[in-house]
Amino acid sequence: MPIGQPYHAVAQREARTGLGVGMMALAVLFFTCIDTSAKWLVTAGLASIQVAFVRYAVHFALALVVFLPREGRDAIRSNAPGRQFLRSMFLMGSTACNFAALQYLPITVTTTIMFAGPIVVTLLSIPILGERVGIHRIAAVLIGFGGVLVVMQPWGTEFHPAMLLNLAALTMASLYFVMTRLLAGIESNATSQLWAAGLATLCLMPFALRVWQWPEAAIDWVPFLLVGVFGGVGHIFATSAHRFADASLLAPIVYIQIVLAAVASILVFGVWPTVWTLGGGLIISAAGLYIWWRERRR
């Protein structure tokens, strides 16, 4: 076998832009449902590490049911196990930090800070992917980080130390997306889902069992049972969307999550986004969209 050649088949890309865009929009909706469910559970008293474990354990079970009957053991076999392991650990770390931050912060704040992901990915792409970034994108990066500061307000009384957890989640999520780029065309959707969910389940299990407690109120069982379903379905849709449409077309769709997060925050938790959160979100979104536009031109 030639060096670097995958030893099991990976589904080929298809030009079905409409389907890809629709699947990405649904993925963003499910991602909002993940954060909403997680905040509900940690606010109800469950440990954030337990919520993260449940999220991945159900995701893993769902991925096994969906992919194993169709692809067999090939679904588990990775063509690049080292990179796949790192990718999975970055995703798990991002989720754990984000869920911990949700215990103290409004969902609109955590979501808005995470919108700086494309900006951080732009910076990380220089040393890791060897990409060249011009002065225009560097300026957009600086403006985007200015938007993050507007949301966090480290100079004022609205600053909360949990925002540092959110920054850690942002960094690891960005590394996760960079690793996903490195694995594009090398790994199948099935392998990526099974590794990410399976490794997170195994790593989080010992810590989750130490603090385990069952939901007390009947209504708490709804997000407890669904948080993993939202995670599994959302990531399957997001990964599949990139097979049907270019990443450059799908990137701006994530910004609809700021609207979805605001609606969830108001309807579920009765918390309205502040002017600082909305203003910072607009700055971050504008910077991210400018970076996207520059990449499209290139």
N, C-alpha and C positions, 0 to 999 in steps of 0.2 A: 504493500500500500504506500503511495507517495506521502512524504512528510507533509503534515498540515491538512491532509484530505480527511474530511469527516468520515467516521466509520458507520454512521447510520444516517438515513435520509432526513433532510429538513424540508418542510413544506415550502414550495416556491411562492414568490410574491405574485399577486394578481392586481391588475389595474381596475379596481372597483372603488373609486374615490368616494362616492356617495355612501356606500356601505361602511367604509372605513371611518368617515366623519361621524356617521350616526353611532357606530360602536364606541367611538371615543367620547362622544357626548354622554352616552349611557355610562361609560366607565367613570367619568367625572361625577355623575350623579351618585353612583355607588360609593365613590371615595368620600363624598360628603356624608353619606349615610354611615360610613365607618366612623368618622370623627364624631358625628352626632351620637351614635350608639356608645362609643367609648366614653365620651364626656358624661353621658347619662349614667353609665355604670360606675365610673370613678366618683362621681358626685354622690351616688347612692352608697358609697362606702367600700366598694370592691377595690383591691389593690391594682394599680395600673399594670403591674407585671402579670397578674392573673388575666386581666382583660386582653393583654397582648397575646398571651398563650392561647386563650380561647379563640381569638381572631385567627391565629395561624393553624391551630389544630383542626378547626372546622374547614378552613381553606384547604388544608392538606387532604382531609377526607374527601372533600368535594373533587379535588384534582385527581385523586386516585380513582374515584368512581367515573369521572369523565374520560380520563386518558388511558388508563390501563387496559380496559377491554378493547380499545381501538388500536393501541400501539404496542401493548405488551411490555416486556422488559426494556425495550429500546427507549421507552419514555423516561426511564430512570437513568439510563446510561448517558453520561455527558461527554461531549467532544472536547471540552476544555474545563476539566474539573477544578483546577486552581482558580481560574477567573470566575467560574460559577460559584465557588465557595465564597470568594470575596464579595461578589454581588449579593449573595443571600445574606451575608453578615451585615452588610451596609443597610439593606432593607429592614432587617430585624432591629438593628440599632436605632434607625430612624423612627420606626413605629414605637419602640419602647420609650424613647425620649419624648415623642410627640404626645403619647397617651399620658405620660407623667405630667407634661405641661398643661394638658387639658383639664387636669384636676384643679388648676388655679386660674386659668386664663379663659376668656370667652373664645368660642370657636371661630369667631371672625378674626381675632388677633392671630391665633395659631395658623389659620388658613392663609391670611395675608402675608405673614412672614415667610411661609413656605413658597409663596409665589416668586420669591427671589431665586428659586431653583435654577431657572434658565440662565440667570446672571452668574451664579456660582459655577454652573456647568461650563459657561464660556471661559471663565478663568481656569478651571481645571483642565479644559481641553488643550490648553497651551503646553503644559509639561507632560500630560498623560497621552494625549492623542496627537501631539505634535502640530496642532493647528496654529495658523497665524492669525492674530487678532490686531486689526488696525486701530487707529486713533479714534474712529467713530464708535466702535464697539467698546473700547476702553472707557470713553466718555459715558456711554450708556450704562456700563457697569457701575461707575461711580455714582451716577444719578440714581440708579436702582438701589444701591446701598444707602443713599441718602433717604430714599423712601422707607427703607427698613428702620432707620433711625427715627423717622417721623412716627412710625407705628410704635416703636419700643419706648420712645421718650426717655432715654437714660438720664436726662437732665431734670426730670420732673417727678412728681409724686406718683404718677401712673405707672412708673416702671416697677416690674415684678421680677425677682430673681428667676422665676420659672421661664422667663423669656430666654435665658441662657440655654435651658434645655431645648427650647425651640430652635435656637441657632445650631445646636449640636444635631438636632433632627434634620435641619436644612442641609448641613454639610454632608451628613451620611446619605441623605436622599439624593443629593447631587452626585456623589460618588457612585451610588447605585445606578443612576442614569448613564453615567460615563461608562461603567462596566457593561451596561445593556448595549450601548453603542459598539463596544468592543466585541460583543458576542453576536451582533446582528449577522445573520446568514450562517452562523456556526451552530447555534443551538435552536432546538425546536421550542414552540410554545409550551408543550407538555413538559419538557425537561426543565425549563426555566421555572414553571409553576411548582413542580414537584420538589425541586431542590430548594427554592426559596421558602416554601411553606414547611417542608419536611425538616430542614435544618433548624429553622426558627422554633418549631415545635419541640424538637429534641433539646435544644439549648435552653429554652425557657421553662420546660417542664419541672426541673428540680426546684427552681425558685418559686414557681407558681404554686406547687403543692405545699410549700411551707406556709404560705399565707392564704390558702384556699378557703373560701367561704361561698356558700350558695346564696343567690339573691333572696332577699327576705320578702319584698313586696311582689305580688303576682305580676304587676306591670313590668317589673325589672327583668322578668324572664324573656320578654320580647326582644330587647336589644342584646341580651345575653346569648340567645340562640341565633340571632341574625347577624351579629357583627362579623362572624367568620364567613357567612354566606355572602355578605356584601363585599368582603375582601376578596374572596375567591372569584366571584363573578366579575367584579370590577377589574381585577388584574387580567383575567382571561380576555375580557373585552378589549382592554388597552393593548395587550400584546397582539391580539388578532387584528386590531385596527391598523397597526403598523405594517401588517402584511398586505393590506388592501389599499393603503394610501401612504404617500410620502410623509415622513416625520415633519418636514417643513410645513406641510398643510395642516397637520394635526396639532402642532404646538400651540397655536393661539386658543384652541378650544378649552384648554385648562382654565382660562381666565373666567369662564362662566361660573367657576366654583365660588368666586367671591360673592356672586349674587345668590347662589344656592346656600352658601354658608350663612349669609345674612338672613335669608328666609328661615333657615333651620334655627338660628339663634333666637329670632323673634318668636316664632311659633312654638318651639319646643321649650326654650328656656326663658322666654320673656325678656331677653337682653337685646337692646338695640346697639348697633355699631356706633362708635364715637366718630366725631369729625376727624380726629387724628388717624383712626384706623382707615376710614374711607379715603382721606387725603393721601396717606402713605400708600394705600392700595393702588390708587390711580397712578402715582409716581412709579411704583414698581411695575405695574402693568404696562405703562407707556414705555419704560426702559426695555422690558422684556419683548414687547411687540416691535420695538425698533431693532433689537438684535435679531429677531425673527425675520424682519424685512430685509436687513443687510444680508443674512444668510440666504434668503430666497434670491436676491439679486446675484449673489455670488454663484 
